Amino acid sequence: MENEIKMQVAVIGAGPAGIFAAEALSSKGYGVALFNRDIKPGGLAEYGIFPDKHKLKNGLRTQFRSILNSDKISYYGNIHIGVGRCIELHDLFQWGFEAVLVTCGAQGVKSLHIPGETLEGVINAKDLVYYYNQLPPFSLNVYRFGRKAAIVGAGNVMADITHFLLKYTRVEEITVIIRRGPAEVKFEKKEMEPIISYLDLQAFDEEIQRVSGEMIKMGQDPQKAKEAILAALPKAYPMERNAKILFHFLASPKQIIGEKKVSGIEIEKNELVVKNGETSATGTGRLERLDVDNVIFAIGDRVLDELGLPMNHDDICKAKTPLFEVDGNSFEVEDPATGKNLPGIFIAGWSRRPSTGLVGIARKDGVNASEAVDRYLVQKESGNGISKTNLEQKLNEINCQIVKKEHLLALELEEKIQAEKKGQEEFKYSTNKEMLKVIGLK
């Protein structure tokens, strides 16, 4: 009987790393309980991909739905596990789980800790991405955009934020502030296609000329870097309105200017140097002010200390001497106080390496982590796990409002109906309250 399946592994987080890890573990014969903070599964695959990429998102949803259909995988959404929450990490082991795999991502944001970061008009990119993808409670945020915006960062998230500003706001000028030079940008060509037609080409040429001396000093080819950035032009989306993008290379924010609201940002000009064998940027002391109405930080993510695991600054402490190394990587957690690895606890995805890659990389990391978990369980004097019946009884006792697989199907159907009624490609409820009501939970 399904209710008698023994759950040996708890996976915390139902993004790509967690879902694909659960699939791999179930294929090895393990019962898996997949816990998710959000109501819907998918993580950044659901709430981090640009809204109009319907084909990509629907393809991933189909994969996830198929995986969750496995009798060996039980889904429990709307449950936030952590210190002081309704479930803590140690509870899972006490209940009978033999291993816990943490794949709940990097929910914090990095900060430069410069003056003015709390002014109105300063925004973290992750908050904005969650907002326009309608992840509660970020979906209820209110943002006010002026005519000019600065985005700090040079990755794919910067490209998505720029796309959002061009498509859904009245921002007319977007300045991308990049700490290093044109040869070190991190965005991919495909991510630039929706926005590259807005790039002010004359200003871009002048900026390449301005930083060419620094690049040549480092043995870099300015023309080659320029062509790499402009490689998206042949497939550029057409411009829909008058607006422009400016790139400002070799610049670091020093302070955000304003009284209550943002009125500008002060940047320091950088030069390129070699540090530890890698190209880096260092300040020159030369300052410049840019007049902007918004400053958006797209500089990466950090793991929050929510589970009570040992931390190394913004990361969970990875074991330096893993017992179950896979593909040259450690998926185990070390207690720095003792130097020993925590038995039965594993990490994968952005919980292991924040801001590293998207779905494909997360999938590989989750699958590799499942291999480490399997090796651990094989050599362990295995217990019995916990039956699905007993697990759900415990969840009911602590008054968790559980969202299960059948609830997800009901929610998906209702949102599809609403999309058809409104003539939209996609419809999402913006609050947990609405979603819980639709699926029959208070």
N, C-alpha and C positions, 0 to 999 in steps of 0.2 A: 504494500500500500504506500502511496505517496507520503502520507503523514508519518510513516515510519522511517523515511529516509534519514540517515544520520548526517548531521551537519558537522564536518570536521574542521572546515576553514571558514573564517569570517573575513570578508573583503570589505574594507571601509572606503567608500567612494565608488560611484558608478559612472565615471567617465570612461573614455576608451581604454585606459590602462586597466582599470578594475574590471570592466566587462569582458575584455579579451582574456584577462587572467582567469576570471571565473569560468570562461569557456574551456580554457586549457586544463584547469584543475578538474572540471567535471568530466572532461574526456579521459582523464586518468582514473576516474572512478570515485572521486571525492564529492561529498555533498558540500555545497557552498551557500552561505548566507551572504547576500550582497546588500549592504547597508548604504543608504544614500541620504545626504542632508536635504537635497531637493526632492520635490515630488516626482519629477520626471527624471529618467536616466539620461545619460549622454554627456553630462559635464560640459566642457568647452566645445564638444561636437554639437551640442544642442544650443548652448548659450554663448558661444564664442566665434562662430562663423558668421560672416556678413549676411544680413537678412535675406538678400535676394539670391543667394546661392542655393536655390531650392533643390536642384538636382542632387547636389552633393549632400545636403542635409537629409533629404529623403532616402538616399541610398544608405547612409549610415544608420538612420532609424530602422530601415528594413533589416540590416544586419543585426542591430542590437535586439530587435524584436525576436528574431529567429534564435539568437543565443539565449535570451531569457525564457524562451519556451521550453528549455530543457527541464525535465523533472528533477534533476539534481541541483538546479539553481533556484533558490528562493530569493525574491526581491522584497526589500523592506525600505520604502521611501519615506520621506518626511521625518527622518530620525537623525538628529545631530548627536554624534558620539564625541565625548570629550570631557575634560575635567569640569565638574559641576553640572554636567548635562544629565539627561535622564538615564543614559548609559555611559559608563566609563570603561576604559580599555581593560582594566583588570576584571570587570564583570564578565566579559566574554570568555576569559579563561576559566573563571569560576563556574560558569554555566556548562562548560564541557568542550568548548572549542579547543582544538589542539594547535592551531596556528592562526595568526592574524596577519593579513596583508593590508598595509595602509596605502591607498591610492587616491586620497582625497585632495590631491593637488596642492597648489601654492595659493592660498586664499588671501594672503597679504600683498601689499604693494611696496616697492622700494621707494625710498625718499632720498633726496639730495641734502636735506636738512639745511636749506638756505632760508634767509629771511623772506617773509611774505607768502609762504606756502599755504597759509590759512585764509588768505584774502578771497573774497567772492570772485569767482571767475577762474580759480585754479581747480583743475579737475584731474583725477587719476584715470588713465586710459581704461583700466579694467572696469571701473565703475561705469564708465560711459558705454563700453561694450556690453556689459550686463544690462544696462538701461535699454539700449536699442534692440537687444535680443529678448527683452521682457522677462528677465529673471527676477522673481520676487526676492526681497523687497526693493531691489534696485530699479525695478520697472516704474516705481512711483516717484523717483527722483525728479526734481525740476532743475533744468539747466537753462541759463540765459547766455546767448552768444552775441557778441558784438560784431563789428565789421572785420576786425583783424584778430587772428589767432596764431599762437606759436605752439608747435608740437616739439617736445624734446624727445629725441630717439630716432633711430634709423632702421627699424625692423619692420616686419610684416604688420604688426599692430599699428605702427604709425601710418602705414598705407591704408589700413582699414578705417582708422579714425579720420584721415583726410577724405576718404571716400564718403564717409558719413556726413562730414561737414559740408562737402560739395553737394551732396544729394538731398540732404534733409534740413539744412539750415541756410541762413542768408550770409554766412561768412564769405567775404569777398577776397581776402588775402590770407594765405596760410604760409607761415615761415617755419620751415623744418630746421631745427637747431641740432647739429650733429657734432659730437665731441671730437671725432677723428676726421679723416679725409675721405674723398670719394672712393678710394680703393678699399675702405673698410666697412662700407654700408652692408647691412644685413638683410634688407628686403629682397624678395625674389621677383624676377621679371614678371611673372604672371600676376602678382599682387599689385604691380604698378600699372597694369593695363587699364583699369578703370579710371586712373587719375593722371596719367602721364600727359594727356593732351592739354591739361591745365598748367603744365610747367612753363614758366616764363623762360623761353629758350635763350633770349638775349642776356637776361640776368644770370642764367645758368652758365653760359659761356664765360661771362665776366668772372663768375665765382671760381670756375675751373682755372682760369688764368691767375686769379689771386692766390690760389693755394698750390699752383704748379711747382713753385720753387721748393716748398716743403716736401712735396711728393718726389721730385727728382732727387732731392737730398737723400731720400730713403730708398732710392733705386726703383721707384714706382713710375709707371707710365701714365701721365695725365690723360692722354688721348684714349688709351685703352680703357681706363676707368670711366671716362665720359661715355664712350660707346656702350659699355656694359649697362650703365644707368638708362641710356636712351634705347636699349634693345627692345623695350616694350612698345615703342612708337608704332611699328607696323600693325600691331593689333590693338591700338589705343581705342578706347570707347570715345564716341563723339562728345564734344562739349555740349552741355545742356544749358549753360548760362555763362555770364561774364564773371569770371573769378580767376585767380592765379595762385600758383605755388612757387615759393622761393626756397632754395636750399642755402643754408648758411653753414659751411663746413668749418672745422677747427674752431669750435666755439663751445664754451661751457657756461651754463647759467650761474650767476653769482648771487643775485637777489631778484625778487619780484617786487615791482614798484607799485605803490598805490596806497590809499588811505583805507577805505573799506572794500573798494573794488580794484581789480587789476587795471592799471593804466600803462604798464610797460614792464619790460624785463631787461635787466642788466646782464650782459654776457662778457666773458673774458676770452680774448683771442688765444688760441693754443698753437703750439708747434709740435711736430712729430719727433719722437725719440725712440730709441730701442731700450726696452726694459725686459730683462730675463729672456732675451732672444725674441721678443715680440714687439711689434709696432704699437706704440702707445702715444698718448697726447699729454702734454704738460702745459700749464698756464704761462703766459708771457707777462702778465700784469697789465696788459693793455685792455681797457674796458670800453664797451660800447652799449648804448641804450637803444632798444627797439620798442616803438610804441605799439602795444597790442592790448586787446580787450580780454583775452583768455589765454591761459597757459595750460597745456595738457601734457602731463608726464606719461610717456610710453617707454619707460626705462627698465621694465622687467618686474618680476614677482618674487615673493618670498614666502616661505612656509611659516605659518602661525604656530605658536606653541599652545595648541589646543588639546592635544592628546596626553600631555604629561610626559612625552618622550624626551630624552636628553637632546639638547640643541647645541649646535655649533654656529653661533651668530644667527643667521636666518635659515639655516638648514638643519634637518635632523642628522644626528651624528651617525654617519655611515661607518660600519665596521672596517677597520684598516686591515684586519686579517680575517676575511670571511671564511667560514667553514664550508660554505656551499656556493662558491664563486661560479658564475655562469657568464660565458663569453667575455671573461676578463673583468667583470663588474661585481661589485658588492651590493647585495640587496638586504643585508642584515644591518642591525642597529647596535652600536656599541655604547656601553655605559662608560663615560670617560673617568668616572670616579674609581672604577674597578679595573678598567681595561678589558672587561669581558663583554662578549656579545649577549644581547638579551635573547633568551631562548624563545623560539616560536614567533618572534616579531620580524616582519619583513616590510620593505618599502619599495614602491615602484612608481613610474610616471613622474609627474612634476613634484610629488612628495619626495622623490629621490633626487631629481635634478630639475629645479624650477625653470620654467620658461624655455625648456629644451624641446624644440620640434612640436609637431602637431600630431594628427591621428596616427600616422604610420609609425612614427618613433614611439609614441605612447603604447601602441599595440605591441611592438617588439619588446619594449621594456616590461609590460605586463606578462607576456608569455615567458620571457626569461625569468622573471620573478617567480612565476608558477613552477618552473623547473627547480628553482632553489627551495621553494616550499616542499615540493615533492621529495627532494633528496633528504630534507630534514625529517619529514614524516616517515620515510622508509626506514631510516636508522633509529627513529624514536620508538620507545616501547609504547605503541599506540594505545590510546584510550578508546572510548566508545563514541566520543562526540556527543552531540545533543540531538534528539529527534526534533523534527519540525513541529510536532504537536507541543512538546515541552518548551521549545523556544518561543512559540507564539503565545503560550500561556504566560511565560515570564514577561514578554513584551506587554501583554495585557495588564499584568499585575503592576507594572510601573507606569501605566497610563500613557503609553506611547500611542500616538494617533498614526497607525500604520497604513501606508499605501502599498497595496500588493499588485501582482500582475493583472488580476481581473479589473482592478480600479484603473490601471493604465489604459487598458483596452476601452473602457467606458469613456475616459477622458479624451482619448484620441478620436473616438467616434464623434463625440459632441463637438470637438473643435473642428473636425472636418465638416460637420453639418453647418456650423456657424460660418466657416469660410465660404461654403457654397451659397449660403443665404446672402452674404455680403459681397459676393462676386470677387473674392480675394483668393490669391494663390495659397495663402496660409493665414490661419487665425490662432492666436494664443491668448489664453486668459492671463491677466497681468498680476493677479494676486493669488496667494495660496488659498485664501478664503473662498474665492470663486471656484477654484479647481476642486477643493474638498467638497463643496456644495454639489457640484456636478456629479461627482463620483459617490455621493451619498454619505459622506462623513461630515461631522459637525465642524 
